[in-house]
Amino acid sequence: MTVAVFKRNLLSRITSTGDESELEDQLQLGCNICILFKEFLHSRVKKAVLVGILKKTHSFKFFNAITGSIEILRDQRVEKVHFRIPAMSMANLSKESKEKLIAEVDRDSQQAKLTAFFDQCQDLIFEIEHNQEVAQSSFLNTLQRNSDKLNFAGLLLALIIGLYLFFVLTHEVSEDVMAKTFWGQNTALRKGWVFGIYLAMALGQVTIQGLLLTHFVAGPLAAHRKDKWRNYEAEQDDKAAEEAAANFTASSEFNVRTLPKHEKWKLEIKFTLSQPNLAPRLLFFLMALFGTILHPIFFCIQPLQLVGKSTQLRNVVRSVTKNWRALLLTGVLLVVVVYIFAIVAFYGLWEDTFQHPQEDGFHCRTLIRCFIINISYGMRFGGGIGEALLLRPDWENQTAGTYGRLLFEMLYFVILIVIFLNIVFGIIIDTFAELRDQRRFIETDQTMKCFICGIEASVFDRTTSIGGFRNHTENDHNMWTYLYFMHYLKQKPKSELNGQEGYVWDLIQQRNVGFFPLGKALALEEADVLKAQEEADMVQHIDKLQANITALTEQVQRLQNTVNRKFDSAVAESANGSVPNTAAAMRRVSSGLGNGMSGVWATRATVRMQG
């Protein structure tokens, strides 16, 4: 059995059994032993052989995966903390929730980022605990574990249905062979196997979308509503505390049961509708249902599920929806300006301006018809309303009306086509560029800077020797491990907290993010200590080398003095005319030179060995 399978089976047993079980005790013991080994490996007495042996064992791999390590700041010192990650946290934290936190966290400053991360961690912990409650139901647990597969199956089936209808829909058959819906509507599908295949796929899509809607209502939507009620109660408690402090009275906790029924229903509806994924999830289910019982036309909406699978496509949609107020107000102003042009056209354009007004209804005899013509034909033609008017001005018999129409068409083209449409396009394009730059900034900030300490990646890659920035963000300052640690402290009995855990829990209760090591990391501190030690060793080595060079210089100087003295003695003896004595004197000079050089060579050998 592989480590991954063993881990998955063990986690399922943990979440299904109580904390008092024997398996829980054994796991806790294994985690404590793993933490002891990790503390030992982190110390300076570690050996490479021991590290290699431990990392190859399956037991260490498993317990290392469920044992978290973070760094906290306490008394201006960075400390290492090891703990057992709650199985509930690992099993119920969804990928969508992680992506949402990364995309929405405030990144104006490192302090603001940590504060926003801390606040959203409380919501994620609440979501994790709710998902754990949902997982108690085997049916909902199965939906929760297979929601990604169901989403993919729904999208794939929607594309298959769309492609199938693309080839089989037809009006070129008689009514007697045309299939009908449950409501008697013409489906443009032949009876028999053609309609049977469509109906089977439609029922399959309704089933998939129904299961996804069930999972959404019981999971994300229910968690969202509970979280909204929790925040609402906290806000009411804060207001009550402020009012009590202002009136010098005792404050009382807010109770939801005291709210009137109509107020509770209003808040319930408000909290439910504020879930951003409610509308698309409900829309896809209703379109599948209507496409099955009413008409196949409703299945044309289903392929829009593709938008939820791509960040780029979501940004395209958000480029239109993000600044919807500006687009709406621009559209209202556009309608007003078109109405002004319709009034001018109603009173200023003659009947002969339009071709066949009695036959095709293209005329300005009524103001509403004139408005419709201006906003429909004028806005859709690239040259404005002038292209929609089929009869051209009579330039041979020029009148005031001829120049009036020319001015009308030019103003229509410049104001509506050139200015207003480009304003709309500019709003959409600028919003898309803003979203693109924001996405790039988030990606750069997430990959090139530590989320916790805010130190650049280049600092770790340049300073640390093992793993660099990647090792730091995965093992030392992993943002999700900090989330697990806060959940671990919430679950652990407060009487069993150690010094580090009690310190962090007190700060969490005060909503204080001071335990995050902002601008600090143990890896950099250890690298600085190692660098300082290397510099001290280098200075000591240089001092010894300099002392040896000084000794060598002194020996050379003494050798030179000896040679000079011997040579002067030999010259003096030679001057006295004693030739044999001169030869003996020269041998004494050579002997003294040899003894001096022996000392010099010995000193040079010592310098080389120390160098």
C-alpha positions as CSV (number, residue, x, y, z in Angstrom):
1,M,0.0,0.0,0.0
2,T,1.4,3.4,-1.0
3,V,1.8,6.3,1.4
4,A,-1.0,8.2,-0.4
5,V,-3.5,5.4,-0.1
6,F,-2.5,4.7,3.5
7,K,-2.8,8.4,4.3
8,R,-6.3,8.7,2.7
9,N,-7.6,5.6,4.4
10,L,-6.2,6.7,7.8
11,L,-7.6,10.2,7.5
12,S,-11.1,8.7,6.7
13,R,-10.9,6.6,9.8
14,I,-9.8,9.6,11.9
15,T,-12.7,11.7,10.7
16,S,-15.2,8.9,11.4
17,T,-14.0,8.0,14.9
18,G,-13.9,10.0,18.1
19,D,-10.9,11.7,19.6
20,E,-10.8,9.2,22.4
21,S,-10.2,6.2,20.1
22,E,-7.0,4.1,20.3
23,L,-6.1,5.1,16.8
24,E,-6.2,8.7,17.7
25,D,-3.8,8.1,20.6
26,Q,-1.4,6.2,18.4
27,L,-1.5,8.9,15.8
28,Q,-0.8,11.6,18.4
29,L,2.1,9.6,19.7
30,G,3.5,9.1,16.2
31,C,3.2,12.8,15.5
32,N,5.0,13.7,18.8
33,I,7.9,11.4,17.8
34,C,8.0,13.0,14.3
35,I,8.1,16.4,15.9
36,L,11.0,15.3,18.1
37,F,12.9,14.1,15.1
38,K,12.2,17.3,13.2
39,E,13.5,19.4,16.1
40,F,16.6,17.2,16.2
41,L,17.1,17.6,12.4
42,H,16.7,21.3,12.7
43,S,19.5,21.6,15.2
44,R,23.1,22.0,14.2
45,V,24.1,18.5,15.2
46,K,22.2,17.0,12.2
47,K,24.0,14.6,9.9
48,A,23.3,14.3,6.2
49,V,23.2,10.5,6.4
50,L,20.6,10.5,9.1
51,V,18.5,13.0,7.2
52,G,18.6,10.9,4.1
53,I,17.6,7.7,6.0
54,L,14.7,9.3,7.7
55,K,13.3,11.0,4.6
56,K,13.3,7.6,2.8
57,T,11.1,5.8,5.4
58,H,7.4,5.6,4.8
59,S,6.5,6.3,8.4
60,F,8.4,9.6,8.5
61,K,6.8,10.6,5.1
62,F,3.4,10.0,6.4
63,F,3.7,11.7,9.8
64,N,5.7,14.5,8.2
65,A,2.7,15.1,5.9
66,I,0.3,15.5,8.8
67,T,2.7,17.4,11.1
68,G,3.0,21.1,10.4
69,S,5.8,23.5,11.1
70,I,5.5,27.3,11.3
71,E,7.5,30.2,12.7
72,I,6.1,32.7,15.1
73,L,7.4,36.0,16.5
74,R,7.5,36.1,20.3
75,D,9.4,38.7,22.4
76,Q,11.1,39.9,19.2
77,R,12.5,36.5,18.6
78,V,11.5,34.0,15.8
79,E,10.6,30.6,17.2
80,K,9.9,27.3,15.5
81,V,6.5,25.6,16.3
82,H,5.6,22.1,15.4
83,F,2.0,20.7,15.7
84,R,-0.2,18.0,14.3
85,I,-2.4,19.3,11.5
86,P,-6.1,18.5,12.2
87,A,-7.4,15.9,9.8
88,M,-10.6,17.9,9.4
89,S,-8.6,20.8,8.1
90,M,-6.8,18.9,5.4
91,A,-9.9,17.0,4.3
92,N,-12.4,19.9,4.1
93,L,-10.4,22.9,2.8
94,S,-11.4,23.2,-0.9
95,K,-9.3,24.4,-3.8
96,E,-11.9,27.0,-4.6
97,S,-11.7,28.5,-1.2
98,K,-7.9,28.7,-1.4
99,E,-8.1,30.4,-4.8
100,K,-10.7,32.9,-3.6
101,L,-8.5,33.9,-0.6
102,I,-5.5,34.4,-2.8
103,A,-7.5,36.5,-5.3
104,E,-9.3,38.7,-2.8
105,V,-6.8,39.3,0.0
106,D,-5.8,42.9,0.5
107,R,-2.2,43.4,-0.8
108,D,-1.8,47.2,-0.3
109,S,0.9,46.5,2.4
110,Q,2.3,43.4,4.2
111,Q,0.5,44.4,7.4
112,A,-2.8,44.8,5.6
113,K,-2.2,41.4,3.8
114,L,-1.7,39.6,7.1
115,T,-4.7,41.3,8.7
116,A,-6.9,40.3,5.8
117,F,-5.5,36.8,5.8
118,F,-6.2,36.5,9.5
119,D,-9.8,37.6,9.1
120,Q,-10.4,35.3,6.1
121,C,-8.8,32.4,8.0
122,Q,-11.6,32.7,10.6
123,D,-14.2,32.3,7.8
124,L,-12.3,29.4,6.3
125,I,-12.2,27.6,9.7
126,F,-15.9,28.1,10.0
127,E,-16.3,26.6,6.5
128,I,-14.1,23.7,7.3
129,E,-16.1,22.8,10.4
130,H,-19.4,23.1,8.4
131,N,-18.0,20.8,5.7
132,Q,-17.1,18.3,8.4
133,E,-20.7,18.4,9.6
134,V,-21.9,17.8,6.1
135,A,-19.5,14.9,5.7
136,Q,-21.3,13.1,8.5
137,S,-24.0,12.3,5.9
138,S,-22.6,9.6,3.5
139,F,-24.7,10.9,0.6
140,L,-23.5,14.5,1.0
141,N,-20.0,13.4,1.7
142,T,-20.0,11.4,-1.6
143,L,-21.2,14.6,-3.4
144,Q,-18.6,16.7,-1.7
145,R,-15.7,14.4,-2.7
146,N,-16.9,14.0,-6.3
147,S,-18.1,17.6,-6.9
148,D,-15.2,18.3,-9.3
149,K,-16.0,15.2,-11.3
150,L,-19.7,16.1,-11.5
151,N,-18.9,19.6,-12.7
152,F,-16.7,18.2,-15.4
153,A,-19.3,15.6,-16.4
154,G,-22.0,18.4,-16.5
155,L,-19.9,20.6,-18.8
156,L,-18.9,17.6,-21.0
157,L,-22.6,16.5,-21.4
158,A,-23.7,20.1,-22.1
159,L,-21.2,20.3,-25.0
160,I,-22.3,16.9,-26.3
161,I,-26.0,17.9,-26.2
162,G,-25.2,21.2,-28.0
163,L,-23.2,19.4,-30.7
164,Y,-25.9,16.7,-31.1
165,L,-28.6,19.4,-31.5
166,F,-26.4,21.2,-34.0
167,F,-26.7,18.2,-36.4
168,V,-30.2,16.9,-35.8
169,L,-32.5,19.9,-35.3
170,T,-34.5,20.5,-38.5
171,H,-37.8,21.9,-39.7
172,E,-37.7,20.0,-42.9
173,V,-40.0,17.1,-41.7
174,S,-43.7,16.8,-41.5
175,E,-45.6,17.4,-38.3
176,D,-46.6,13.8,-37.9
177,V,-42.9,12.6,-37.5
178,M,-42.0,15.6,-35.3
179,A,-41.4,14.9,-31.6
180,K,-43.3,17.0,-29.0
181,T,-42.3,18.1,-25.5
182,F,-44.3,17.2,-22.4
183,W,-46.1,20.5,-23.0
184,G,-46.9,19.8,-26.6
185,Q,-44.2,22.1,-28.0
186,N,-42.6,21.4,-31.4
187,T,-39.0,20.2,-30.7
188,A,-37.7,20.1,-34.3
189,L,-36.5,16.6,-33.5
190,R,-37.6,13.5,-35.3
191,K,-39.5,10.8,-33.4
192,G,-37.8,7.6,-32.5
193,W,-34.2,7.2,-31.6
194,V,-33.2,10.8,-32.4
195,F,-35.6,12.1,-29.8
196,G,-34.8,9.2,-27.5
197,I,-31.1,10.0,-27.4
198,Y,-31.8,13.6,-26.7
199,L,-34.2,12.8,-23.9
200,A,-31.7,10.4,-22.3
201,M,-28.9,13.1,-22.3
202,A,-31.3,15.7,-21.1
203,L,-32.4,13.6,-18.1
204,G,-28.8,12.9,-17.4
205,Q,-28.0,16.6,-17.4
206,V,-31.0,17.3,-15.1
207,T,-29.7,14.6,-12.7
208,I,-26.1,16.0,-12.7
209,Q,-27.3,19.6,-12.2
210,G,-29.7,18.5,-9.4
211,L,-26.9,16.7,-7.6
212,L,-24.6,19.8,-7.9
213,L,-27.4,22.1,-6.7
214,T,-28.0,19.8,-3.7
215,H,-24.3,19.8,-2.8
216,F,-24.2,23.6,-3.2
217,V,-27.3,24.2,-1.0
218,A,-26.1,21.8,1.7
219,G,-22.4,22.9,1.5
220,P,-21.2,26.3,0.3
221,L,-24.6,28.1,0.5
222,A,-25.4,26.8,4.0
223,A,-21.8,27.7,5.2
224,H,-22.2,31.2,3.7
225,R,-25.5,31.8,5.4
226,K,-24.2,30.6,8.8
227,D,-21.1,32.8,8.4
228,K,-23.3,35.8,7.6
229,W,-25.4,35.1,10.7
230,R,-22.3,34.8,12.8
231,N,-20.9,38.1,11.5
232,Y,-24.2,39.7,12.0
233,E,-24.4,38.6,15.6
234,A,-20.8,39.8,16.2
235,E,-21.7,43.2,14.8
236,Q,-24.8,43.5,17.0
237,D,-22.8,42.5,20.0
238,D,-20.2,45.2,19.2
239,K,-23.0,47.8,18.8
240,A,-24.5,46.7,22.1
241,A,-21.2,47.0,23.8
242,E,-20.6,50.5,22.4
243,E,-24.1,51.7,23.5
244,A,-23.5,50.2,26.9
245,A,-20.2,52.0,27.2
246,A,-21.7,55.3,26.1
247,N,-24.6,54.9,28.6
248,F,-22.5,53.4,31.4
249,T,-24.7,50.3,31.6
250,A,-24.0,46.6,31.4
251,S,-24.0,45.1,27.9
252,S,-25.9,42.0,27.0
253,E,-25.2,39.5,24.2
254,F,-27.4,39.7,21.1
255,N,-29.8,36.8,20.6
256,V,-31.2,36.1,17.1
257,R,-34.4,34.7,18.6
258,T,-35.4,38.2,19.7
259,L,-35.7,39.4,16.1
260,P,-39.2,39.6,14.6
261,K,-40.1,36.9,12.1
262,H,-40.3,39.3,9.1
263,E,-36.9,40.7,10.0
264,K,-35.3,37.2,10.2
265,W,-36.8,36.3,6.8
266,K,-35.5,39.5,5.3
267,L,-32.0,38.8,6.6
268,E,-32.2,35.2,5.6
269,I,-33.1,36.1,2.0
270,K,-30.4,38.8,1.9
271,F,-27.7,36.4,3.2
272,T,-28.9,33.7,0.7
273,L,-28.9,36.0,-2.3
274,S,-25.4,37.4,-1.4
275,Q,-23.8,34.1,-2.3
276,P,-22.1,34.9,-5.6
277,N,-22.4,31.3,-7.0
278,L,-26.1,30.9,-6.3
279,A,-27.3,32.5,-9.5
280,P,-25.2,30.4,-12.0
281,R,-25.8,27.2,-10.1
282,L,-29.6,27.7,-10.0
283,L,-29.6,28.9,-13.6
284,F,-27.9,25.8,-15.0
285,F,-30.3,23.5,-13.1
286,L,-33.4,25.4,-14.3
287,M,-32.1,25.5,-17.9
288,A,-31.5,21.7,-17.8
289,L,-35.0,21.2,-16.4
290,F,-36.7,23.5,-18.9
291,G,-34.7,22.0,-21.8
292,T,-36.1,18.6,-20.8
293,I,-39.8,19.4,-20.2
294,L,-40.3,22.6,-22.3
295,H,-38.0,23.0,-25.3
296,P,-34.4,22.2,-26.4
297,I,-33.7,25.8,-26.8
298,F,-32.9,26.1,-23.1
299,F,-29.9,23.9,-23.5
300,C,-28.1,26.6,-25.4
301,I,-27.3,28.2,-21.9
302,Q,-25.6,25.0,-20.6
303,P,-22.2,25.4,-22.4
304,L,-21.7,28.7,-20.4
305,Q,-20.4,26.4,-17.6
306,L,-17.1,26.7,-19.4
307,V,-16.8,30.3,-18.0
308,G,-16.4,28.9,-14.5
309,K,-13.5,26.6,-15.5
310,S,-11.2,29.4,-16.8
311,T,-9.8,32.4,-15.0
312,Q,-9.3,34.2,-18.3
313,L,-13.0,33.7,-19.3
314,R,-14.1,34.9,-15.9
315,N,-12.1,38.1,-16.4
316,V,-13.7,38.6,-19.7
317,V,-17.1,38.4,-18.1
318,R,-16.0,40.6,-15.1
319,S,-14.8,43.3,-17.6
320,V,-18.4,43.8,-18.4
321,T,-20.0,43.2,-15.0
322,K,-17.5,45.0,-12.7
323,N,-18.3,48.5,-13.9
324,W,-21.9,47.8,-14.7
325,R,-23.0,51.1,-13.1
326,A,-20.9,53.1,-15.4
327,L,-22.1,51.1,-18.4
328,L,-25.7,51.5,-17.3
329,L,-25.5,55.2,-16.8
330,T,-23.7,55.6,-20.2
331,G,-26.5,53.5,-21.8
332,V,-29.2,55.7,-20.2
333,L,-27.4,58.8,-21.5
334,L,-27.2,57.2,-24.9
335,V,-30.9,56.6,-25.0
336,V,-31.6,60.2,-24.0
337,V,-29.4,61.4,-26.9
338,V,-31.0,59.1,-29.3
339,Y,-34.4,60.4,-28.2
340,I,-33.2,63.9,-29.0
341,F,-32.2,62.8,-32.5
342,A,-35.6,61.0,-32.9
343,I,-37.4,64.3,-32.1
344,V,-35.3,66.2,-34.6
345,A,-35.9,63.4,-37.2
346,F,-39.6,63.4,-36.5
347,Y,-40.0,67.1,-37.2
348,G,-37.1,67.7,-39.7
349,L,-37.0,64.7,-42.0
350,W,-39.6,64.5,-44.8
351,E,-41.5,61.5,-45.9
352,D,-39.4,61.2,-49.1
353,T,-36.3,60.5,-46.9
354,F,-37.5,56.9,-46.4
355,Q,-38.0,54.4,-49.1
356,H,-41.4,52.7,-49.4
357,P,-42.7,54.0,-46.0
358,Q,-46.2,52.5,-46.6
359,E,-44.9,49.0,-47.5
360,D,-42.2,48.2,-45.0
361,G,-43.1,50.5,-42.1
362,F,-39.7,52.3,-42.3
363,H,-41.0,55.8,-41.5
364,C,-41.1,58.6,-39.0
365,R,-44.9,59.2,-38.9
366,T,-45.0,58.4,-35.2
367,L,-42.4,59.4,-32.6
368,I,-42.1,56.0,-31.1
369,R,-41.5,54.5,-34.6
370,C,-38.9,57.2,-35.3
371,F,-37.2,56.4,-32.0
372,I,-37.1,52.7,-32.8
373,I,-35.6,53.3,-36.2
374,N,-32.9,55.6,-34.8
375,I,-31.8,53.4,-32.0
376,S,-32.0,50.1,-34.0
377,Y,-30.9,51.0,-37.5
378,G,-28.8,54.0,-36.6
379,M,-26.7,52.3,-33.9
380,R,-26.2,49.1,-35.9
381,F,-24.9,50.8,-39.1
382,G,-21.2,51.8,-39.0
383,G,-22.0,55.2,-40.6
384,G,-25.0,56.0,-38.4
385,I,-28.5,56.8,-39.4
386,G,-27.3,58.1,-42.8
387,E,-26.6,54.6,-44.0
388,A,-30.0,53.4,-42.9
389,L,-31.8,56.1,-45.0
390,L,-31.9,54.6,-48.5
391,L,-32.8,57.7,-50.4
392,R,-29.9,60.0,-50.8
393,P,-30.1,63.8,-50.7
394,D,-30.8,65.7,-53.9
395,W,-27.6,67.7,-54.4
396,E,-28.7,69.1,-57.7
397,N,-31.7,70.9,-56.2
398,Q,-30.1,71.9,-52.9
399,T,-32.4,73.3,-50.2
400,A,-32.1,74.2,-46.6
401,G,-33.4,70.7,-45.8
402,T,-30.5,69.1,-47.8
403,Y,-27.9,70.8,-45.5
404,G,-30.0,70.2,-42.4
405,R,-30.0,66.4,-43.2
406,L,-26.3,66.5,-43.8
407,L,-25.7,68.2,-40.4
408,F,-28.1,65.7,-38.8
409,E,-26.3,62.7,-40.2
410,M,-22.8,64.0,-39.3
411,L,-23.8,64.9,-35.7
412,Y,-25.4,61.5,-35.3
413,F,-22.3,59.7,-36.6
414,V,-19.8,61.8,-34.4
415,I,-21.8,61.9,-31.2
416,L,-23.4,58.4,-31.1
417,I,-21.2,56.2,-33.2
418,V,-17.7,57.7,-32.6
419,I,-18.0,59.1,-29.1
420,F,-20.6,57.1,-27.2
421,L,-19.8,53.6,-28.6
422,N,-16.1,54.2,-28.0
423,I,-16.9,55.3,-24.4
424,V,-18.6,52.0,-23.9
425,F,-15.8,50.0,-25.5
426,G,-13.2,52.0,-23.5
427,I,-14.9,51.2,-20.2
428,I,-14.9,47.5,-21.0
429,I,-11.3,47.5,-22.4
430,D,-9.9,49.5,-19.4
431,T,-11.7,47.2,-17.0
432,F,-10.3,44.1,-18.7
433,A,-6.8,45.6,-18.7
434,E,-7.2,46.5,-15.0
435,L,-8.2,42.9,-14.2
436,R,-5.3,41.6,-16.2
437,D,-2.8,43.8,-14.4
438,Q,-4.3,42.9,-11.1
439,R,-4.0,39.2,-11.9
440,R,-0.4,39.6,-12.9
441,F,0.3,41.6,-9.7
442,I,-1.2,38.8,-7.6
443,E,0.8,36.1,-9.4
444,T,4.0,38.1,-9.0
445,D,3.4,38.9,-5.4
446,Q,2.5,35.3,-4.7
447,T,5.5,33.7,-6.4
448,M,8.2,36.3,-5.9
449,K,7.5,37.3,-2.2
450,C,6.8,35.3,0.9
451,F,3.1,35.7,1.9
452,I,3.9,35.6,5.6
453,C,7.1,37.6,6.1
454,G,7.0,39.6,2.9
455,I,10.7,39.0,2.1
456,E,11.7,38.8,-1.6
457,A,12.4,35.4,-3.1
458,S,15.8,36.6,-4.4
459,V,16.9,37.1,-0.8
460,F,16.4,33.5,0.1
461,D,17.8,32.2,-3.1
462,R,20.9,34.3,-2.6
463,T,21.3,33.8,1.2
464,T,20.1,30.3,2.1
465,S,21.9,27.2,0.8
466,I,19.2,24.5,1.0
467,G,16.0,24.8,-1.0
468,G,16.0,28.6,-1.3
469,F,12.7,30.4,-1.5
470,R,10.7,27.3,-2.5
471,N,11.7,25.4,0.6
472,H,11.0,28.5,2.7
473,T,7.4,28.9,1.5
474,E,6.6,25.2,1.6
475,N,8.1,24.3,5.0
476,D,8.8,27.4,7.0
477,H,6.2,30.0,6.1
478,N,3.5,28.0,4.3
479,M,0.3,30.2,4.5
480,W,-2.1,27.2,4.7
481,T,-0.1,25.7,7.6
482,Y,-0.7,28.9,9.5
483,L,-4.4,28.4,8.9
484,Y,-4.2,24.8,10.1
485,F,-2.4,26.0,13.2
486,M,-5.1,28.5,14.1
487,H,-7.7,25.7,13.6
488,Y,-5.5,23.4,15.7
489,L,-5.5,25.9,18.6
490,K,-9.3,26.3,18.4
491,Q,-9.8,22.6,18.7
492,K,-7.2,21.9,21.4
493,P,-8.3,22.1,25.0
494,K,-7.1,25.4,26.4
495,S,-5.7,23.8,29.5
496,E,-3.3,21.7,27.4
497,L,-1.7,24.6,25.4
498,N,2.0,25.1,25.9
499,G,3.8,28.4,26.1
500,Q,4.0,29.1,22.4
501,E,0.4,27.9,21.7
502,G,-1.0,29.9,24.6
503,Y,0.8,33.1,23.5
504,V,-0.6,32.8,19.9
505,W,-4.1,31.9,21.1
506,D,-4.2,35.0,23.3
507,L,-3.3,37.2,20.3
508,I,-5.9,35.4,18.2
509,Q,-8.6,36.2,20.8
510,Q,-7.4,39.9,20.6
511,R,-7.5,39.8,16.8
512,N,-3.8,40.7,16.9
513,V,-1.5,39.5,14.1
514,G,1.6,40.2,16.0
515,F,2.6,36.5,16.1
516,F,3.3,36.5,12.3
517,P,7.1,37.0,11.7
518,L,6.8,40.1,9.6
519,G,10.1,40.8,7.9
520,K,11.9,37.9,9.7
521,A,12.8,34.3,9.0
522,L,14.8,31.7,10.9
523,A,16.5,30.6,7.7
524,L,17.9,34.1,7.1
525,E,18.9,34.5,10.8
526,E,20.8,31.2,10.7
527,A,22.4,32.2,7.4
528,D,23.5,35.5,9.0
529,V,25.0,33.7,12.0
530,L,26.8,31.3,9.7
531,K,28.1,34.2,7.6
532,A,29.3,36.0,10.6
533,Q,31.0,32.9,11.9
534,E,32.7,32.4,8.5
535,E,33.8,36.0,8.5
536,A,35.2,35.6,12.0
537,D,37.1,32.5,11.0
538,M,38.4,34.3,7.9
539,V,39.6,37.2,10.1
540,Q,41.3,34.8,12.5
541,H,43.0,33.0,9.6
542,I,44.2,36.3,8.1
543,D,45.7,37.3,11.5
544,K,47.6,34.0,11.7
545,L,48.8,34.3,8.2
546,Q,49.9,37.9,8.8
547,A,51.8,36.8,11.9
548,N,53.6,34.1,9.9
549,I,54.5,36.5,7.2
550,T,55.9,38.9,9.8
551,A,58.0,36.0,11.3
552,L,59.3,35.1,7.8
553,T,60.2,38.7,7.2
554,E,62.2,38.8,10.4
555,Q,64.0,35.6,9.5
556,V,64.9,37.0,6.1
557,Q,66.2,40.1,7.7
558,R,68.3,38.2,10.2
559,L,69.7,36.1,7.3
560,Q,70.6,39.2,5.4
561,N,72.4,40.6,8.4
562,T,74.3,37.3,8.9
563,V,75.3,37.1,5.3
564,N,76.5,40.7,5.3
565,R,78.5,40.2,8.5
566,K,80.1,37.0,7.2
567,F,80.9,38.6,3.8
568,D,82.5,41.7,5.5
569,S,84.6,39.3,7.6
570,A,85.7,37.4,4.5
571,V,86.6,40.6,2.7
572,A,88.6,41.8,5.6
573,E,90.6,38.6,5.8
574,S,91.2,38.7,2.0
575,A,92.5,42.2,2.4
576,N,95.1,41.0,4.9
577,G,96.5,38.7,2.2
578,S,95.6,35.4,3.8
579,V,94.3,33.5,0.7
580,P,93.8,30.1,2.5
581,N,92.0,31.9,5.3
582,T,89.8,33.6,2.6
583,A,88.7,30.3,1.2
584,A,87.8,29.1,4.7
585,A,86.0,32.3,5.3
586,M,83.9,31.9,2.2
587,R,83.0,28.3,3.3
588,R,81.8,29.9,6.6
589,V,79.6,32.4,4.7
590,S,78.1,29.5,2.7
591,S,77.5,27.5,5.9
592,G,75.7,30.5,7.6
593,L,73.7,31.1,4.4
594,G,72.5,27.5,4.3
595,N,71.5,27.5,8.0
596,G,69.6,30.8,7.5
597,M,67.8,29.5,4.3
598,S,66.7,26.4,6.2
599,G,64.9,28.6,8.7
600,V,63.3,30.6,5.8
601,W,62.1,27.5,4.0
602,A,60.6,26.1,7.2
603,T,58.7,29.4,7.8
604,R,57.4,29.4,4.2
605,A,56.2,25.8,4.5
606,T,54.3,26.9,7.6
607,V,52.7,29.8,5.8
608,R,51.6,27.6,2.9
609,M,50.0,25.0,5.2
610,Q,48.0,27.8,7.0
611,G,47.1,29.4,3.7
